[in-house]
Amino acid sequence: MTGGLELGDVYGATIERIKAQDGDRSRLGMAALMWISHAERPLRADELCNALAVQLGSTVFDATNIPSMSTLVSCCQGLITVDKEASIVRLIHFTLQEYLSTHPDIFSGPRSAMAEICLTYLNSKLVQALWTTPSPDIQNAPFLEYCSVYWGVHAKGDLSDYARSLALELLKGPYGQISTKLLLSQVENFPLWHFYTLSPFSGLHCASFFGIVEVVVGLIDMGCYDIDEEDFLGGGPLAWAARNGHEGVVKILLEREEVNPDKPNNNGRTPLSYAALSGHEGVVKILLEREEVNPDKPDRWGQTPLSDAARDGHEGVVRILLGREEVNPDRPDNRGRTPLSFAAKNGHERVVALLQSRKAVAPSTI
């Protein structure tokens, strides 16, 4: 085995050979390395090949541009490999990932570049047609799932002016139901099977979900939406921003008089209850600064923000809520379960101790 320094020299020399290749081989080799090393999850071979076929800014996805996997392996000079059983493309060794991570100048703005590619793909006629099809067959769009789920993650990490303009073009109308389904299928404890339809779900809901401040501001300035518009859950964009802990977007939305900071959705869940459930202390503090927000408001099951925080062991949020006089620390839900019983059942010892320190909490409720 070569030493770390020698291995780094080998990687550096190989990358220089990739860059020196003729024609399109240099672009393909470096782009493949960028995607594999910076993707939010391992990419399948068909996803990577489709990503590299996207022509930036074009509304036409030309399938004849899709390179073969054997071509990519050759262009990468042996630095990538394909797990044939799972069809996952990987770097040849974990030390190559370490090398690329410690040499950020190898790729120019990878996150913004990937956001631009994802957004170009989502804006393409191929995907837009799928968006308007009631039961779309996405087999011919293998890159759709990755783009739908992660374009906003890349954009939030590094938003170029061009990515912002592509995002605004994409989100100025209703967000496609197939992309909404793919996106929300990644949300923990989100029972998609409960819903016959995931519409409405607007571009503003989507931008708030990802927490991209510049895009949210742009959509508001364009006047595309009622910014407290209800989605298929009956909640507004604020609920998605609060749920995912995006403090910047929460502050922007709360600046608008049209936004109800304590708006319950169809299940009685408010932005505060979502923030408490997810343990986002910063968002909880921001929302509690508003007089309209009821910190002890129960949902349809009788569960309060304190119950939500206690159930998942979010000690910081529990402390914040217990600091409010309006909050009943021993309030039972519709089935008689209290914040203490939720915390005890799930083994959150520190939250149990915190709740038991309150005289109003009855030990018998465990």
C-alpha positions in Angstrom: 0.0 0.0 0.0 1.4 3.4 -0.9 1.7 6.1 1.7 -0.8 8.9 2.1 1.4 11.5 0.3 2.2 9.1 -2.5 -1.5 8.2 -3.0 -2.3 11.9 -3.1 0.3 12.3 -5.8 -1.2 9.5 -7.8 -4.7 11.0 -7.5 -3.4 14.4 -8.5 -1.6 13.1 -11.5 -4.6 11.1 -12.6 -6.9 14.1 -12.4 -4.5 16.1 -14.5 -4.6 13.3 -17.1 -8.4 13.5 -17.1 -8.3 17.2 -17.6 -5.9 16.8 -20.5 -8.1 14.4 -22.5 -9.3 15.5 -25.9 -12.8 16.6 -26.9 -15.7 15.9 -24.5 -13.8 13.3 -22.5 -12.3 15.9 -20.1 -15.7 17.4 -19.3 -17.4 14.1 -18.8 -14.6 12.8 -16.6 -14.5 15.8 -14.3 -18.3 16.2 -14.2 -18.6 12.5 -13.2 -16.1 12.9 -10.4 -17.9 16.0 -9.2 -21.3 14.3 -9.1 -20.1 11.2 -7.4 -18.1 13.0 -4.8 -20.7 15.8 -4.0 -24.1 14.0 -4.5 -26.4 13.8 -1.5 -26.6 10.1 -1.8 -25.0 7.4 -3.9 -26.0 7.7 -7.5 -27.2 4.9 -9.7 -25.5 4.5 -13.1 -28.6 5.7 -15.0 -29.0 8.7 -12.8 -25.3 9.8 -13.3 -25.5 9.2 -17.1 -28.7 11.3 -17.4 -27.2 14.1 -15.2 -24.3 14.4 -17.6 -26.6 14.5 -20.6 -28.4 17.7 -19.4 -27.5 20.8 -21.5 -27.5 23.7 -19.1 -30.5 26.0 -19.6 -32.1 23.9 -22.4 -35.8 23.0 -22.1 -35.1 20.0 -24.3 -33.6 16.8 -22.8 -31.8 15.1 -25.6 -31.4 11.4 -24.9 -28.8 11.0 -27.5 -26.5 12.9 -25.2 -26.6 10.2 -22.6 -23.1 8.7 -22.3 -22.5 5.0 -21.7 -21.2 3.9 -18.3 -18.2 2.3 -20.0 -17.4 5.7 -21.6 -17.5 7.4 -18.2 -15.3 4.8 -16.6 -12.8 5.3 -19.4 -13.0 9.1 -19.1 -12.4 8.9 -15.4 -9.1 7.0 -15.9 -10.0 4.3 -13.5 -11.0 6.6 -10.6 -14.7 5.3 -10.5 -16.2 1.9 -10.4 -19.7 0.4 -10.7 -21.2 -1.9 -8.2 -22.9 -4.2 -10.7 -25.3 -5.8 -8.2 -26.7 -2.4 -7.0 -25.8 -0.5 -10.1 -24.3 2.2 -7.9 -21.4 4.3 -9.1 -18.6 4.9 -6.6 -15.2 6.4 -6.3 -12.5 3.7 -6.5 -11.5 4.1 -2.8 -12.5 6.1 0.2 -9.1 7.9 0.2 -10.1 9.5 -3.2 -13.1 11.1 -1.5 -10.8 12.4 1.3 -8.4 13.7 -1.4 -11.2 15.5 -3.3 -12.6 16.9 0.0 -9.2 18.4 0.9 -8.7 19.9 -2.5 -11.9 22.0 -3.0 -10.3 23.9 -5.9 -10.6 20.9 -8.1 -14.2 21.7 -8.9 -15.6 25.2 -9.4 -18.8 25.8 -7.4 -20.0 22.2 -7.4 -23.1 22.7 -5.4 -24.4 25.6 -7.5 -23.4 23.7 -10.7 -25.4 20.7 -9.5 -28.4 22.9 -8.6 -28.3 24.4 -12.0 -28.3 21.0 -13.7 -31.1 19.7 -11.5 -33.3 22.8 -12.1 -32.6 22.6 -15.9 -33.8 19.0 -15.9 -36.9 19.9 -13.8 -37.7 22.8 -16.2 -37.4 20.5 -19.3 -40.3 19.7 -21.5 -39.8 16.0 -20.5 -40.4 16.6 -16.8 -43.0 19.3 -17.3 -45.1 16.8 -19.3 -44.8 14.3 -16.5 -45.9 17.0 -14.1 -49.2 17.4 -15.9 -49.8 13.6 -16.4 -52.3 12.1 -13.8 -50.4 8.8 -13.6 -46.9 9.4 -15.0 -44.5 6.7 -16.0 -41.1 7.9 -14.8 -39.1 5.0 -16.0 -37.8 7.2 -18.9 -36.8 9.9 -16.4 -34.4 8.2 -14.0 -32.9 11.5 -12.9 -36.3 12.9 -11.7 -36.2 11.4 -8.2 -32.8 12.8 -7.4 -33.6 16.3 -8.8 -37.0 16.5 -7.0 -35.5 15.6 -3.7 -32.2 17.3 -3.7 -32.2 20.3 -6.0 -33.1 22.6 -3.1 -30.4 21.1 -0.9 -27.8 22.0 -3.5 -29.3 25.4 -4.1 -29.5 26.2 -0.4 -25.8 25.3 -0.1 -24.7 27.6 -2.8 -27.2 29.6 -4.9 -25.9 31.2 -8.1 -27.8 33.9 -9.8 -28.6 31.5 -12.7 -29.8 28.8 -10.3 -32.1 31.4 -8.7 -33.6 32.4 -12.0 -34.1 28.7 -12.9 -35.8 28.1 -9.5 -38.1 31.1 -9.9 -39.1 29.9 -13.4 -39.8 26.4 -12.0 -41.7 27.6 -8.9 -43.8 30.4 -10.2 -46.7 28.0 -10.8 -48.0 24.9 -9.0 -45.3 22.4 -8.2 -45.7 19.1 -10.1 -47.5 16.4 -8.1 -45.0 13.6 -9.0 -42.1 15.8 -7.8 -44.1 16.6 -4.7 -44.6 12.9 -4.0 -41.0 12.1 -4.6 -39.9 14.9 -2.3 -42.3 14.2 0.6 -41.7 10.5 0.4 -38.3 11.3 2.0 -39.9 13.1 4.9 -39.6 11.1 8.1 -42.9 9.9 9.6 -44.9 11.4 6.7 -47.7 8.9 5.7 -48.2 9.6 2.1 -50.7 6.8 1.8 -53.1 8.9 3.9 -53.5 11.3 1.0 -55.5 10.8 -2.2 -53.8 13.9 -3.7 -50.8 16.0 -2.8 -52.3 19.0 -4.5 -52.3 21.9 -3.9 -48.6 22.3 -3.1 -47.2 25.5 -4.6 -43.8 26.6 -5.6 -43.7 28.8 -2.5 -44.5 25.7 -0.3 -41.6 24.0 -2.0 -39.1 26.9 -1.6 -40.2 27.2 2.1 -39.7 23.4 2.5 -36.1 23.8 1.4 -35.5 27.1 3.2 -34.1 29.0 0.3 -34.4 32.6 1.4 -33.6 34.2 -1.9 -36.1 32.1 -3.8 -38.9 32.7 -1.2 -38.3 36.5 -1.4 -38.2 36.3 -5.2 -41.6 34.5 -5.4 -43.1 36.9 -2.9 -41.8 39.9 -4.9 -43.2 38.4 -8.1 -46.7 38.2 -6.5 -47.1 34.7 -7.6 -49.0 33.5 -4.6 -51.2 34.2 -1.6 -48.3 33.7 0.8 -50.5 32.1 3.4 -52.1 29.8 0.8 -53.2 26.4 2.1 -51.6 23.2 0.8 -53.1 19.8 0.7 -52.6 19.5 4.5 -54.4 22.8 5.1 -51.3 24.6 6.2 -49.3 27.4 4.7 -45.6 27.8 3.6 -44.7 28.9 7.2 -45.6 25.4 8.5 -43.0 23.8 6.1 -40.3 26.3 7.0 -41.0 25.7 10.7 -41.1 22.0 10.3 -37.6 21.9 8.7 -36.0 24.5 11.0 -35.5 27.3 8.4 -35.2 30.3 10.6 -34.5 32.8 7.8 -37.6 31.8 5.8 -39.7 31.8 9.0 -38.6 35.4 9.8 -39.4 36.5 6.2 -42.9 35.0 6.2 -43.7 36.4 9.7 -42.9 39.9 8.4 -46.0 39.7 6.2 -49.3 40.7 7.7 -51.2 38.1 5.6 -49.4 35.3 7.4 -51.1 33.8 10.4 -48.3 32.6 12.7 -50.6 30.2 14.6 -52.5 28.8 11.6 -53.7 25.2 12.3 -53.8 22.7 9.4 -56.5 20.1 8.9 -55.2 18.1 11.8 -54.9 21.2 14.1 -51.1 21.3 13.9 -49.6 24.7 13.9 -46.1 25.9 12.8 -45.1 25.9 16.5 -46.2 22.3 17.0 -44.2 21.2 13.9 -41.1 23.1 15.1 -41.5 21.5 18.6 -41.9 18.1 17.1 -38.7 18.5 15.1 -36.7 20.0 17.9 -36.0 23.3 16.2 -35.3 25.6 19.2 -34.5 28.7 17.1 -37.8 28.5 15.3 -39.7 27.8 18.5 -38.2 31.0 20.0 -39.1 33.1 16.9 -42.7 31.9 16.9 -43.2 32.4 20.6 -42.2 36.1 20.1 -45.6 36.6 18.4 -48.5 37.3 20.7 -50.9 35.4 18.4 -49.1 32.1 19.0 -50.7 29.9 21.6 -47.9 27.8 23.1 -50.3 25.3 24.6 -52.6 24.9 21.6 -53.8 21.2 21.1 -54.1 19.5 17.8 -57.0 17.2 16.8 -55.6 14.5 19.1 -55.3 16.8 22.0 -51.5 16.9 21.8 -49.7 20.2 22.5 -46.3 21.4 21.4 -44.9 20.3 24.7 -46.3 16.8 24.2 -44.6 16.7 20.7 -41.3 17.9 22.1 -41.4 15.5 25.1 -42.3 12.5 23.0 -39.2 12.9 20.8 -36.8 13.9 23.6 -36.2 17.5 22.5 -35.0 18.8 25.9 -34.2 22.3 24.7 -37.7 22.8 23.3 -39.2 21.4 26.5 -37.3 23.9 28.6 -38.5 26.8 26.4 -42.1 25.8 26.6 -42.0 25.1 30.3 -40.8 28.7 30.6 -44.2 29.9 29.4 -46.9 30.4 32.0 -49.6 29.5 29.5 -48.2 26.0 29.1 -49.8 23.3 31.2 -47.0 20.8 31.8 -49.4 18.0 32.8 -52.1 18.5 30.0 -53.4 15.1 28.8 -54.3 14.4 25.2 -57.6 12.8 24.1 -56.3 9.4 25.3 -55.1 10.7 28.7 -51.4 10.7 27.8 -49.4 13.6 29.2 -46.0 15.0 28.2 -44.4 13.0 31.0 -46.0 9.7 29.9 -44.8 10.3 26.4 -41.2 11.1 27.5 -41.2 8.1 29.9 -42.5 5.6 27.4 -39.7 6.6 24.9 -37.0 6.5 27.5 -36.1 10.2 27.5 -34.7 10.4 31.0 -33.5 14.0 30.9 -36.9 15.2 29.7 -38.6 13.0 32.4 -36.5 14.6 35.1 -37.2 18.1 33.7 -41.0 17.5 33.7 -40.9 15.9 37.2 -39.2 19.0 38.5 -42.5 20.9 37.9 -44.9 20.7 40.9 -47.8 20.7 38.5 -46.8 17.4 37.0 -48.3 14.3 38.7 -46.0 11.3 38.9 -49.0 9.0 38.5 -49.4 10.1 34.9 -46.4 8.0 33.9 
